[in-house]
């Protein structure tokens, strides 16, 4: 279970305070994937980052009683001066899995060949994205967080391999996905919420959420 209890989050833009969430309370139960609809610029990535523990709320409590992923495509936590091999083995130790497995899996999936033994700071953005995505897929979580704005990769072979693994994982996992388009959520979610002006409103179905979202947009 992932629960937000009376959570508030805002930022000072230099001219005004931008409210992301205002005393939001909701729960993500395992087995019930959740889609979150919100217009661009309303803080979708911030909400996902709070779920992952990458950002803290200003007020309220976030509780987790299961394994929650970092956002798909998240590139933090990787040290540029270290090689992919060194990064993979370090992250394996953080998550308590076999470093040899993590190294072998991410080396195979990322497909960056000799660059795997070079500093990550020398990679192109596509190579770095492939490596970071492979790290996430080497780990297994109960809830996977997907941000529609996550960095992508244009490598067709990588997309094929990673997509196959991700689909297999999601068959037995719960997904939270944020997007500004309802069509992005349809393949993953039955229930959905809408974020607007700091208010988090939960609906029983994606259709209800979409109707409200389209009306207010």
Secondary structure in CASP SS format (residue, H / E / C, confidence):
PFRMAT SS
TARGET T0000
AUTHOR 0000-0000-0000
METHOD secondary structure of the structure
MODEL  1
X C 1.00
X E 1.00
X E 1.00
X E 1.00
X E 1.00
X E 1.00
X E 1.00
X E 1.00
X E 1.00
X E 1.00
X E 1.00
X E 1.00
X C 1.00
X C 1.00
X C 1.00
X C 1.00
X E 1.00
X E 1.00
X E 1.00
X E 1.00
X E 1.00
X E 1.00
X E 1.00
X E 1.00
X E 1.00
X E 1.00
X E 1.00
X E 1.00
X C 1.00
X C 1.00
X C 1.00
X C 1.00
X C 1.00
X E 1.00
X E 1.00
X E 1.00
X E 1.00
X C 1.00
X C 1.00
X C 1.00
X C 1.00
X C 1.00
X C 1.00
X H 1.00
X H 1.00
X H 1.00
X H 1.00
X H 1.00
X H 1.00
X H 1.00
X H 1.00
X H 1.00
X C 1.00
X C 1.00
X C 1.00
X C 1.00
X C 1.00
X C 1.00
X E 1.00
X E 1.00
X E 1.00
X E 1.00
X E 1.00
X E 1.00
X C 1.00
X C 1.00
X C 1.00
X E 1.00
X C 1.00
X C 1.00
X C 1.00
X C 1.00
X C 1.00
X C 1.00
X C 1.00
X C 1.00
X C 1.00
X C 1.00
X C 1.00
X C 1.00
X C 1.00
X C 1.00
X E 1.00
X H 1.00
X H 1.00
X H 1.00
X H 1.00
X H 1.00
X H 1.00
X H 1.00
X H 1.00
X H 1.00
X H 1.00
X H 1.00
X H 1.00
X C 1.00
X C 1.00
X C 1.00
X H 1.00
X H 1.00
X H 1.00
X H 1.00
X H 1.00
X H 1.00
X H 1.00
X H 1.00
X H 1.00
X H 1.00
X H 1.00
X H 1.00
X C 1.00
X C 1.00
X H 1.00
X H 1.00
X H 1.00
X H 1.00
X H 1.00
X C 1.00
X E 1.00
X H 1.00
X H 1.00
X H 1.00
X C 1.00
X C 1.00
X H 1.00
X H 1.00
X H 1.00
X H 1.00
X H 1.00
X H 1.00
X H 1.00
X H 1.00
X H 1.00
X H 1.00
X H 1.00
X H 1.00
X H 1.00
X H 1.00
X C 1.00
X C 1.00
X C 1.00
X C 1.00
X E 1.00
X E 1.00
X E 1.00
X E 1.00
X E 1.00
X C 1.00
X C 1.00
X C 1.00
X C 1.00
X C 1.00
X C 1.00
X C 1.00
X C 1.00
X H 1.00
X H 1.00
X H 1.00
X H 1.00
X H 1.00
X H 1.00
X H 1.00
X H 1.00
X H 1.00
X H 1.00
X H 1.00
X H 1.00
X H 1.00
X H 1.00
X H 1.00
X C 1.00
X C 1.00
X C 1.00
X E 1.00
X E 1.00
X E 1.00
X E 1.00
X E 1.00
X E 1.00
X C 1.00
X C 1.00
X H 1.00
X H 1.00
X H 1.00
X H 1.00
X C 1.00
X C 1.00
X C 1.00
X C 1.00
X C 1.00
X E 1.00
X E 1.00
X E 1.00
X E 1.00
X E 1.00
X E 1.00
X C 1.00
X C 1.00
X E 1.00
X E 1.00
X E 1.00
X E 1.00
X E 1.00
X C 1.00
X C 1.00
X H 1.00
X H 1.00
X H 1.00
X H 1.00
X H 1.00
X H 1.00
X H 1.00
X H 1.00
X H 1.00
X H 1.00
X H 1.00
X C 1.00
END
